[in-house]
Amino acid sequence: MAEMKNDRLLSLDVFRGITILGMILVNNPGSWSNIYSPLEHAKWNGCTPTDLIFPFFLFIVGVTTTFSLSKYRNPDNKNKDVYYRLIRRSLTIFLLGLFLAGFPNFDLSTIRIPGVLARIAVVYFFTALIFLNMRKENLAYVIAALLFIYWGLMTLVPVPGFGEPNLEPATNLGAWLDRLLLNGHLWASSKTWDPEGILSTIPAIGTALIGVLTGYWLRSKNDKTTKTVWMFFYGVVLMALGYAWDFWFPINKNLWTSSYVVYTGGLALVFLAFCYWLIDVQDKKGWIKPFHIYGTNAITVFFLSGLVAKIMSLIEVEGANGELISLKTFIFNNIFLQIASPINASLLFAISYILIWLFLIWLLYRKQIFIKV
């Protein structure tokens, strides 16, 4: 199928901005003890709105890979520097994740190696390699292979030291592999397993490859209405397939199960189709500015907002009773708890944090400064 020029897609930037805004919202409540349930992850199996944010971002990584690297698929283009840039970008994102995990002590004996930025880096690297070297017609088979291989590993392979295959937090095959290879470097809240672990990165690549296929479709010569209709159609089909697969392999963000990939991939397609129809087809753009601002410096604002949040939690000030508390707690207690109930105060804190960062990155946006990681 013929392809269009590599033009930037406004609806994709807006979708990315909404996703990053959602990440910052759920990562920065005023109090972790007071959170509305839709802003929490599912306890184990299941899927809340918060559980959609990360797969949506990886889906977007796949779509943007198609747009940004298409020119390098030209057989007449012998520029091998693309692989150098691919490695450099992946390493940069990975190292930013390590910096954020280790700050401020950087204890290499306990630093968390997996993480959100680490997964983005690894998934981007392999997704880009597959995109550059594989025919479009074979991508669906690759996605299916990744998802069925992972399903087989998690449900058929006995877990050393535990026996029968299982999908429990600390005793599944992925958790065993994480402890074997990364013991002491896992998520501090569990220590025995990691939601961004090694084995679950396999299906996460499938999430991004669904985005790659979507990118191919968006770059085709079909008219915009046709593109929208088929994105909605395939999105609904994938959601239904994921929901059906849930009976045998439960939808689970922490395990990044194959059913979760299919279900959230379908939802991402539907959401992007809605944005595409509203923005690029109907030209209704009056509402998009804040999300577009977030979407054009996505990794930068995610990293900096996480770093500043850590700094606020580390700085100690004197509380009302003379005890030392974090600067974040001090601000929350003395401003937000004074004007709202604990749960609403917690939400207001997160919204205020989003607005502060919106202003800061607007300063970059107005000068057309877009930091490419």
DRENDREN-184882 format. One record per residue (C-alpha): residue number from 1; x, y, z; residue in one letter. Coordinates in steps of 0.2 Angstrom, whole numbers. Layout:
BEGIN
<rec num="NUM" X="X" Y="Y" Z="Z" residu="a"/>
...
//
This chain:
BEGIN
<rec num="1" X="0" Y="0" Z="0" residu="m"/>
<rec num="2" X="7" Y="17" Z="-5" residu="a"/>
<rec num="3" X="11" Y="29" Z="9" residu="e"/>
<rec num="4" X="10" Y="48" Z="12" residu="m"/>
<rec num="5" X="24" Y="60" Z="17" residu="k"/>
<rec num="6" X="30" Y="59" Z="35" residu="n"/>
<rec num="7" X="19" Y="73" Z="41" residu="d"/>
<rec num="8" X="16" Y="76" Z="60" residu="r"/>
<rec num="9" X="-1" Y="70" Z="66" residu="l"/>
<rec num="10" X="-9" Y="82" Z="77" residu="l"/>
<rec num="11" X="-21" Y="70" Z="85" residu="s"/>
<rec num="12" X="-7" Y="58" Z="89" residu="l"/>
<rec num="13" X="2" Y="72" Z="99" residu="d"/>
<rec num="14" X="-14" Y="76" Z="108" residu="v"/>
<rec num="15" X="-16" Y="57" Z="112" residu="f"/>
<rec num="16" X="2" Y="57" Z="119" residu="r"/>
<rec num="17" X="-2" Y="73" Z="129" residu="g"/>
<rec num="18" X="-17" Y="65" Z="137" residu="i"/>
<rec num="19" X="-8" Y="50" Z="141" residu="t"/>
<rec num="20" X="7" Y="59" Z="149" residu="i"/>
<rec num="21" X="-5" Y="70" Z="159" residu="l"/>
<rec num="22" X="-13" Y="54" Z="165" residu="g"/>
<rec num="23" X="3" Y="47" Z="171" residu="m"/>
<rec num="24" X="8" Y="62" Z="181" residu="i"/>
<rec num="25" X="-10" Y="63" Z="188" residu="l"/>
<rec num="26" X="-10" Y="45" Z="195" residu="v"/>
<rec num="27" X="9" Y="46" Z="200" residu="n"/>
<rec num="28" X="7" Y="62" Z="211" residu="n"/>
<rec num="29" X="-8" Y="61" Z="223" residu="p"/>
<rec num="30" X="-7" Y="72" Z="238" residu="g"/>
<rec num="31" X="-8" Y="57" Z="249" residu="s"/>
<rec num="32" X="-7" Y="39" Z="244" residu="w"/>
<rec num="33" X="-20" Y="34" Z="257" residu="s"/>
<rec num="34" X="-33" Y="45" Z="249" residu="n"/>
<rec num="35" X="-36" Y="41" Z="231" residu="i"/>
<rec num="36" X="-52" Y="39" Z="220" residu="y"/>
<rec num="37" X="-53" Y="21" Z="214" residu="s"/>
<rec num="38" X="-52" Y="25" Z="195" residu="p"/>
<rec num="39" X="-35" Y="33" Z="199" residu="l"/>
<rec num="40" X="-28" Y="17" Z="207" residu="e"/>
<rec num="41" X="-21" Y="1" Z="198" residu="h"/>
<rec num="42" X="-31" Y="-15" Z="199" residu="a"/>
<rec num="43" X="-26" Y="-24" Z="215" residu="k"/>
<rec num="44" X="-21" Y="-39" Z="203" residu="w"/>
<rec num="45" X="-32" Y="-45" Z="189" residu="n"/>
<rec num="46" X="-44" Y="-33" Z="181" residu="g"/>
<rec num="47" X="-41" Y="-16" Z="173" residu="c"/>
<rec num="48" X="-45" Y="2" Z="179" residu="t"/>
<rec num="49" X="-43" Y="18" Z="169" residu="p"/>
<rec num="50" X="-26" Y="20" Z="177" residu="t"/>
<rec num="51" X="-20" Y="3" Z="170" residu="d"/>
<rec num="52" X="-23" Y="10" Z="152" residu="l"/>
<rec num="53" X="-10" Y="23" Z="153" residu="i"/>
<rec num="54" X="6" Y="14" Z="151" residu="f"/>
<rec num="55" X="0" Y="2" Z="137" residu="p"/>
<rec num="56" X="-7" Y="18" Z="128" residu="f"/>
<rec num="57" X="10" Y="26" Z="129" residu="f"/>
<rec num="58" X="18" Y="10" Z="122" residu="l"/>
<rec num="59" X="5" Y="9" Z="108" residu="f"/>
<rec num="60" X="9" Y="28" Z="104" residu="i"/>
<rec num="61" X="28" Y="23" Z="103" residu="v"/>
<rec num="62" X="23" Y="10" Z="90" residu="g"/>
<rec num="63" X="13" Y="23" Z="80" residu="v"/>
<rec num="64" X="27" Y="36" Z="80" residu="t"/>
<rec num="65" X="40" Y="23" Z="76" residu="t"/>
<rec num="66" X="31" Y="21" Z="59" residu="t"/>
<rec num="67" X="31" Y="39" Z="56" residu="f"/>
<rec num="68" X="48" Y="43" Z="61" residu="s"/>
<rec num="69" X="58" Y="29" Z="54" residu="l"/>
<rec num="70" X="48" Y="25" Z="38" residu="s"/>
<rec num="71" X="61" Y="34" Z="27" residu="k"/>
<rec num="72" X="75" Y="22" Z="33" residu="y"/>
<rec num="73" X="65" Y="7" Z="26" residu="r"/>
<rec num="74" X="70" Y="13" Z="8" residu="n"/>
<rec num="75" X="82" Y="0" Z="1" residu="p"/>
<rec num="76" X="91" Y="13" Z="-8" residu="d"/>
<rec num="77" X="95" Y="22" Z="8" residu="n"/>
<rec num="78" X="111" Y="15" Z="15" residu="k"/>
<rec num="79" X="112" Y="26" Z="30" residu="n"/>
<rec num="80" X="117" Y="15" Z="44" residu="k"/>
<rec num="81" X="117" Y="29" Z="57" residu="d"/>
<rec num="82" X="99" Y="25" Z="60" residu="v"/>
<rec num="83" X="105" Y="10" Z="71" residu="y"/>
<rec num="84" X="117" Y="21" Z="80" residu="y"/>
<rec num="85" X="103" Y="34" Z="84" residu="r"/>
<rec num="86" X="92" Y="20" Z="89" residu="l"/>
<rec num="87" X="104" Y="13" Z="102" residu="i"/>
<rec num="88" X="108" Y="30" Z="108" residu="r"/>
<rec num="89" X="90" Y="35" Z="111" residu="r"/>
<rec num="90" X="86" Y="18" Z="119" residu="s"/>
<rec num="91" X="101" Y="20" Z="131" residu="l"/>
<rec num="92" X="97" Y="38" Z="135" residu="t"/>
<rec num="93" X="79" Y="34" Z="140" residu="i"/>
<rec num="94" X="85" Y="18" Z="150" residu="f"/>
<rec num="95" X="99" Y="29" Z="159" residu="l"/>
<rec num="96" X="86" Y="42" Z="163" residu="l"/>
<rec num="97" X="75" Y="28" Z="171" residu="g"/>
<rec num="98" X="90" Y="22" Z="182" residu="l"/>
<rec num="99" X="94" Y="40" Z="187" residu="f"/>
<rec num="100" X="76" Y="43" Z="193" residu="l"/>
<rec num="101" X="76" Y="26" Z="202" residu="a"/>
<rec num="102" X="93" Y="29" Z="210" residu="g"/>
<rec num="103" X="91" Y="48" Z="215" residu="f"/>
<rec num="104" X="98" Y="54" Z="227" residu="p"/>
<rec num="105" X="109" Y="40" Z="234" residu="n"/>
<rec num="106" X="113" Y="30" Z="218" residu="f"/>
<rec num="107" X="116" Y="14" Z="228" residu="d"/>
<rec num="108" X="121" Y="2" Z="214" residu="l"/>
<rec num="109" X="118" Y="-13" Z="226" residu="s"/>
<rec num="110" X="99" Y="-9" Z="227" residu="t"/>
<rec num="111" X="95" Y="2" Z="213" residu="i"/>
<rec num="112" X="79" Y="-3" Z="204" residu="r"/>
<rec num="113" X="84" Y="-8" Z="186" residu="i"/>
<rec num="114" X="66" Y="-12" Z="178" residu="p"/>
<rec num="115" X="54" Y="3" Z="178" residu="g"/>
<rec num="116" X="43" Y="13" Z="167" residu="v"/>
<rec num="117" X="57" Y="22" Z="157" residu="l"/>
<rec num="118" X="67" Y="6" Z="156" residu="a"/>
<rec num="119" X="53" Y="-3" Z="148" residu="r"/>
<rec num="120" X="49" Y="11" Z="136" residu="i"/>
<rec num="121" X="68" Y="10" Z="131" residu="a"/>
<rec num="122" X="68" Y="-9" Z="128" residu="v"/>
<rec num="123" X="51" Y="-9" Z="119" residu="v"/>
<rec num="124" X="56" Y="5" Z="108" residu="y"/>
<rec num="125" X="73" Y="-3" Z="103" residu="f"/>
<rec num="126" X="65" Y="-20" Z="98" residu="f"/>
<rec num="127" X="50" Y="-12" Z="90" residu="t"/>
<rec num="128" X="61" Y="-1" Z="80" residu="a"/>
<rec num="129" X="72" Y="-16" Z="75" residu="l"/>
<rec num="130" X="57" Y="-26" Z="70" residu="i"/>
<rec num="131" X="49" Y="-11" Z="60" residu="f"/>
<rec num="132" X="66" Y="-8" Z="50" residu="l"/>
<rec num="133" X="69" Y="-26" Z="45" residu="n"/>
<rec num="134" X="52" Y="-34" Z="43" residu="m"/>
<rec num="135" X="38" Y="-33" Z="30" residu="r"/>
<rec num="136" X="22" Y="-25" Z="36" residu="k"/>
<rec num="137" X="13" Y="-41" Z="30" residu="e"/>
<rec num="138" X="22" Y="-51" Z="44" residu="n"/>
<rec num="139" X="19" Y="-40" Z="58" residu="l"/>
<rec num="140" X="3" Y="-48" Z="64" residu="a"/>
<rec num="141" X="11" Y="-65" Z="64" residu="y"/>
<rec num="142" X="25" Y="-58" Z="75" residu="v"/>
<rec num="143" X="12" Y="-50" Z="87" residu="i"/>
<rec num="144" X="3" Y="-67" Z="88" residu="a"/>
<rec num="145" X="19" Y="-76" Z="91" residu="a"/>
<rec num="146" X="24" Y="-65" Z="105" residu="l"/>
<rec num="147" X="8" Y="-66" Z="114" residu="l"/>
<rec num="148" X="5" Y="-85" Z="112" residu="f"/>
<rec num="149" X="23" Y="-89" Z="117" residu="i"/>
<rec num="150" X="21" Y="-78" Z="133" residu="y"/>
<rec num="151" X="4" Y="-87" Z="136" residu="w"/>
<rec num="152" X="13" Y="-104" Z="135" residu="g"/>
<rec num="153" X="27" Y="-99" Z="146" residu="l"/>
<rec num="154" X="16" Y="-92" Z="160" residu="m"/>
<rec num="155" X="3" Y="-106" Z="160" residu="t"/>
<rec num="156" X="12" Y="-121" Z="155" residu="l"/>
<rec num="157" X="30" Y="-120" Z="161" residu="v"/>
<rec num="158" X="33" Y="-126" Z="179" residu="p"/>
<rec num="159" X="40" Y="-113" Z="191" residu="v"/>
<rec num="160" X="57" Y="-119" Z="199" residu="p"/>
<rec num="161" X="55" Y="-120" Z="217" residu="g"/>
<rec num="162" X="36" Y="-119" Z="217" residu="f"/>
<rec num="163" X="30" Y="-132" Z="205" residu="g"/>
<rec num="164" X="14" Y="-130" Z="195" residu="e"/>
<rec num="165" X="13" Y="-115" Z="183" residu="p"/>
<rec num="166" X="3" Y="-101" Z="192" residu="n"/>
<rec num="167" X="-1" Y="-82" Z="190" residu="l"/>
<rec num="168" X="1" Y="-77" Z="208" residu="e"/>
<rec num="169" X="12" Y="-61" Z="212" residu="p"/>
<rec num="170" X="28" Y="-69" Z="219" residu="a"/>
<rec num="171" X="27" Y="-87" Z="212" residu="t"/>
<rec num="172" X="24" Y="-85" Z="194" residu="n"/>
<rec num="173" X="38" Y="-89" Z="181" residu="l"/>
<rec num="174" X="41" Y="-70" Z="178" residu="g"/>
<rec num="175" X="44" Y="-66" Z="196" residu="a"/>
<rec num="176" X="55" Y="-81" Z="197" residu="w"/>
<rec num="177" X="66" Y="-75" Z="182" residu="l"/>
<rec num="178" X="66" Y="-57" Z="190" residu="d"/>
<rec num="179" X="73" Y="-64" Z="206" residu="r"/>
<rec num="180" X="85" Y="-75" Z="197" residu="l"/>
<rec num="181" X="93" Y="-61" Z="186" residu="l"/>
<rec num="182" X="89" Y="-45" Z="196" residu="l"/>
<rec num="183" X="87" Y="-50" Z="214" residu="n"/>
<rec num="184" X="89" Y="-34" Z="225" residu="g"/>
<rec num="185" X="85" Y="-23" Z="210" residu="h"/>
<rec num="186" X="67" Y="-25" Z="209" residu="l"/>
<rec num="187" X="52" Y="-14" Z="214" residu="w"/>
<rec num="188" X="54" Y="-8" Z="232" residu="a"/>
<rec num="189" X="36" Y="-11" Z="236" residu="s"/>
<rec num="190" X="37" Y="-30" Z="232" residu="s"/>
<rec num="191" X="55" Y="-35" Z="232" residu="k"/>
<rec num="192" X="50" Y="-52" Z="225" residu="t"/>
<rec num="193" X="43" Y="-47" Z="208" residu="w"/>
<rec num="194" X="42" Y="-32" Z="197" residu="d"/>
<rec num="195" X="28" Y="-25" Z="187" residu="p"/>
<rec num="196" X="40" Y="-20" Z="173" residu="e"/>
<rec num="197" X="50" Y="-37" Z="174" residu="g"/>
<rec num="198" X="60" Y="-46" Z="161" residu="i"/>
<rec num="199" X="48" Y="-59" Z="154" residu="l"/>
<rec num="200" X="33" Y="-47" Z="153" residu="s"/>
<rec num="201" X="43" Y="-36" Z="142" residu="t"/>
<rec num="202" X="39" Y="-49" Z="128" residu="i"/>
<rec num="203" X="21" Y="-45" Z="127" residu="p"/>
<rec num="204" X="24" Y="-27" Z="130" residu="a"/>
<rec num="205" X="33" Y="-27" Z="113" residu="i"/>
<rec num="206" X="17" Y="-33" Z="106" residu="g"/>
<rec num="207" X="8" Y="-18" Z="112" residu="t"/>
<rec num="208" X="20" Y="-7" Z="103" residu="a"/>
<rec num="209" X="18" Y="-17" Z="87" residu="l"/>
<rec num="210" X="0" Y="-15" Z="87" residu="i"/>
<rec num="211" X="4" Y="4" Z="86" residu="g"/>
<rec num="212" X="16" Y="0" Z="72" residu="v"/>
<rec num="213" X="2" Y="-8" Z="62" residu="l"/>
<rec num="214" X="-9" Y="7" Z="66" residu="t"/>
<rec num="215" X="4" Y="19" Z="60" residu="g"/>
<rec num="216" X="5" Y="10" Z="43" residu="y"/>
<rec num="217" X="-14" Y="12" Z="42" residu="w"/>
<rec num="218" X="-13" Y="30" Z="46" residu="l"/>
<rec num="219" X="0" Y="33" Z="33" residu="r"/>
<rec num="220" X="-9" Y="25" Z="19" residu="s"/>
<rec num="221" X="-18" Y="34" Z="5" residu="k"/>
<rec num="222" X="-36" Y="29" Z="11" residu="n"/>
<rec num="223" X="-47" Y="44" Z="15" residu="d"/>
<rec num="224" X="-48" Y="50" Z="33" residu="k"/>
<rec num="225" X="-66" Y="43" Z="35" residu="t"/>
<rec num="226" X="-61" Y="26" Z="30" residu="t"/>
<rec num="227" X="-46" Y="26" Z="41" residu="k"/>
<rec num="228" X="-57" Y="31" Z="56" residu="t"/>
<rec num="229" X="-70" Y="18" Z="53" residu="v"/>
<rec num="230" X="-58" Y="4" Z="52" residu="w"/>
<rec num="231" X="-48" Y="10" Z="67" residu="m"/>
<rec num="232" X="-65" Y="9" Z="77" residu="f"/>
<rec num="233" X="-69" Y="-8" Z="70" residu="f"/>
<rec num="234" X="-52" Y="-16" Z="74" residu="y"/>
<rec num="235" X="-52" Y="-8" Z="91" residu="g"/>
<rec num="236" X="-69" Y="-15" Z="95" residu="v"/>
<rec num="237" X="-63" Y="-32" Z="89" residu="v"/>
<rec num="238" X="-47" Y="-32" Z="99" residu="l"/>
<rec num="239" X="-57" Y="-27" Z="114" residu="m"/>
<rec num="240" X="-69" Y="-41" Z="112" residu="a"/>
<rec num="241" X="-54" Y="-54" Z="109" residu="l"/>
<rec num="242" X="-45" Y="-48" Z="124" residu="g"/>
<rec num="243" X="-61" Y="-49" Z="135" residu="y"/>
<rec num="244" X="-64" Y="-67" Z="129" residu="a"/>
<rec num="245" X="-45" Y="-72" Z="132" residu="w"/>
<rec num="246" X="-47" Y="-65" Z="150" residu="d"/>
<rec num="247" X="-57" Y="-81" Z="154" residu="f"/>
<rec num="248" X="-41" Y="-92" Z="151" residu="w"/>
<rec num="249" X="-27" Y="-79" Z="154" residu="f"/>
<rec num="250" X="-34" Y="-65" Z="165" residu="p"/>
<rec num="251" X="-32" Y="-46" Z="160" residu="i"/>
<rec num="252" X="-18" Y="-41" Z="172" residu="n"/>
<rec num="253" X="-7" Y="-25" Z="170" residu="k"/>
<rec num="254" X="7" Y="-32" Z="183" residu="n"/>
<rec num="255" X="9" Y="-47" Z="172" residu="l"/>
<rec num="256" X="6" Y="-38" Z="156" residu="w"/>
<rec num="257" X="-4" Y="-53" Z="150" residu="t"/>
<rec num="258" X="-8" Y="-57" Z="132" residu="s"/>
<rec num="259" X="-26" Y="-53" Z="135" residu="s"/>
<rec num="260" X="-21" Y="-37" Z="143" residu="y"/>
<rec num="261" X="-11" Y="-32" Z="127" residu="v"/>
<rec num="262" X="-26" Y="-36" Z="116" residu="v"/>
<rec num="263" X="-39" Y="-28" Z="126" residu="y"/>
<rec num="264" X="-29" Y="-12" Z="129" residu="t"/>
<rec num="265" X="-23" Y="-12" Z="111" residu="g"/>
<rec num="266" X="-41" Y="-11" Z="106" residu="g"/>
<rec num="267" X="-45" Y="3" Z="118" residu="l"/>
<rec num="268" X="-30" Y="13" Z="112" residu="a"/>
<rec num="269" X="-36" Y="11" Z="94" residu="l"/>
<rec num="270" X="-53" Y="17" Z="98" residu="v"/>
<rec num="271" X="-46" Y="32" Z="108" residu="f"/>
<rec num="272" X="-35" Y="37" Z="94" residu="l"/>
<rec num="273" X="-49" Y="35" Z="81" residu="a"/>
<rec num="274" X="-59" Y="46" Z="92" residu="f"/>
<rec num="275" X="-45" Y="59" Z="93" residu="c"/>
<rec num="276" X="-41" Y="57" Z="74" residu="y"/>
<rec num="277" X="-60" Y="60" Z="69" residu="w"/>
<rec num="278" X="-62" Y="75" Z="81" residu="l"/>
<rec num="279" X="-46" Y="84" Z="77" residu="i"/>
<rec num="280" X="-40" Y="79" Z="60" residu="d"/>
<rec num="281" X="-56" Y="75" Z="51" residu="v"/>
<rec num="282" X="-69" Y="87" Z="60" residu="q"/>
<rec num="283" X="-56" Y="100" Z="63" residu="d"/>
<rec num="284" X="-62" Y="103" Z="81" residu="k"/>
<rec num="285" X="-46" Y="109" Z="89" residu="k"/>
<rec num="286" X="-52" Y="122" Z="102" residu="g"/>
<rec num="287" X="-49" Y="110" Z="117" residu="w"/>
<rec num="288" X="-33" Y="103" Z="112" residu="i"/>
<rec num="289" X="-19" Y="116" Z="117" residu="k"/>
<rec num="290" X="-15" Y="109" Z="135" residu="p"/>
<rec num="291" X="-14" Y="91" Z="129" residu="f"/>
<rec num="292" X="-4" Y="96" Z="113" residu="h"/>
<rec num="293" X="8" Y="106" Z="125" residu="i"/>
<rec num="294" X="11" Y="90" Z="135" residu="y"/>
<rec num="295" X="12" Y="79" Z="120" residu="g"/>
<rec num="296" X="27" Y="88" Z="112" residu="t"/>
<rec num="297" X="39" Y="86" Z="127" residu="n"/>
<rec num="298" X="32" Y="70" Z="134" residu="a"/>
<rec num="299" X="47" Y="61" Z="140" residu="i"/>
<rec num="300" X="55" Y="77" Z="146" residu="t"/>
<rec num="301" X="40" Y="82" Z="157" residu="v"/>
<rec num="302" X="38" Y="64" Z="163" residu="f"/>
<rec num="303" X="56" Y="63" Z="169" residu="f"/>
<rec num="304" X="57" Y="81" Z="177" residu="l"/>
<rec num="305" X="40" Y="79" Z="186" residu="s"/>
<rec num="306" X="46" Y="63" Z="193" residu="g"/>
<rec num="307" X="62" Y="70" Z="199" residu="l"/>
<rec num="308" X="54" Y="86" Z="207" residu="v"/>
<rec num="309" X="41" Y="74" Z="216" residu="a"/>
<rec num="310" X="56" Y="64" Z="223" residu="k"/>
<rec num="311" X="65" Y="80" Z="229" residu="i"/>
<rec num="312" X="49" Y="87" Z="237" residu="m"/>
<rec num="313" X="48" Y="70" Z="247" residu="s"/>
<rec num="314" X="66" Y="71" Z="252" residu="l"/>
<rec num="315" X="66" Y="89" Z="258" residu="i"/>
<rec num="316" X="62" Y="89" Z="277" residu="e"/>
<rec num="317" X="53" Y="104" Z="285" residu="v"/>
<rec num="318" X="46" Y="106" Z="303" residu="e"/>
<rec num="319" X="27" Y="102" Z="304" residu="g"/>
<rec num="320" X="14" Y="109" Z="315" residu="a"/>
<rec num="321" X="19" Y="98" Z="330" residu="n"/>
<rec num="322" X="37" Y="101" Z="328" residu="g"/>
<rec num="323" X="41" Y="85" Z="319" residu="e"/>
<rec num="324" X="50" Y="84" Z="303" residu="l"/>
<rec num="325" X="39" Y="80" Z="288" residu="i"/>
<rec num="326" X="43" Y="80" Z="269" residu="s"/>
<rec num="327" X="40" Y="97" Z="260" residu="l"/>
<rec num="328" X="26" Y="88" Z="250" residu="k"/>
<rec num="329" X="17" Y="83" Z="266" residu="t"/>
<rec num="330" X="19" Y="101" Z="272" residu="f"/>
<rec num="331" X="11" Y="108" Z="257" residu="i"/>
<rec num="332" X="-3" Y="95" Z="257" residu="f"/>
<rec num="333" X="-7" Y="98" Z="275" residu="n"/>
<rec num="334" X="-6" Y="117" Z="275" residu="n"/>
<rec num="335" X="-14" Y="121" Z="259" residu="i"/>
<rec num="336" X="-25" Y="107" Z="251" residu="f"/>
<rec num="337" X="-31" Y="99" Z="267" residu="l"/>
<rec num="338" X="-37" Y="116" Z="273" residu="q"/>
<rec num="339" X="-49" Y="118" Z="258" residu="i"/>
<rec num="340" X="-55" Y="101" Z="255" residu="a"/>
<rec num="341" X="-59" Y="83" Z="262" residu="s"/>
<rec num="342" X="-43" Y="72" Z="262" residu="p"/>
<rec num="343" X="-48" Y="63" Z="246" residu="i"/>
<rec num="344" X="-52" Y="78" Z="236" residu="n"/>
<rec num="345" X="-37" Y="87" Z="243" residu="a"/>
<rec num="346" X="-27" Y="73" Z="237" residu="s"/>
<rec num="347" X="-34" Y="75" Z="220" residu="l"/>
<rec num="348" X="-32" Y="94" Z="220" residu="l"/>
<rec num="349" X="-14" Y="92" Z="224" residu="f"/>
<rec num="350" X="-12" Y="81" Z="209" residu="a"/>
<rec num="351" X="-21" Y="93" Z="197" residu="i"/>
<rec num="352" X="-11" Y="108" Z="204" residu="s"/>
<rec num="353" X="5" Y="98" Z="200" residu="y"/>
<rec num="354" X="-1" Y="95" Z="182" residu="i"/>
<rec num="355" X="-5" Y="114" Z="180" residu="l"/>
<rec num="356" X="12" Y="119" Z="187" residu="i"/>
<rec num="357" X="20" Y="108" Z="174" residu="w"/>
<rec num="358" X="9" Y="114" Z="160" residu="l"/>
<rec num="359" X="14" Y="131" Z="163" residu="f"/>
<rec num="360" X="33" Y="126" Z="164" residu="l"/>
<rec num="361" X="32" Y="116" Z="147" residu="i"/>
<rec num="362" X="21" Y="130" Z="139" residu="w"/>
<rec num="363" X="37" Y="141" Z="141" residu="l"/>
<rec num="364" X="46" Y="129" Z="130" residu="l"/>
<rec num="365" X="31" Y="126" Z="119" residu="y"/>
<rec num="366" X="29" Y="145" Z="115" residu="r"/>
<rec num="367" X="48" Y="146" Z="110" residu="k"/>
<rec num="368" X="46" Y="130" Z="99" residu="q"/>
<rec num="369" X="58" Y="121" Z="110" residu="i"/>
<rec num="370" X="55" Y="102" Z="109" residu="f"/>
<rec num="371" X="68" Y="91" Z="118" residu="i"/>
<rec num="372" X="71" Y="75" Z="109" residu="k"/>
<rec num="373" X="77" Y="62" Z="120" residu="v"/>
//
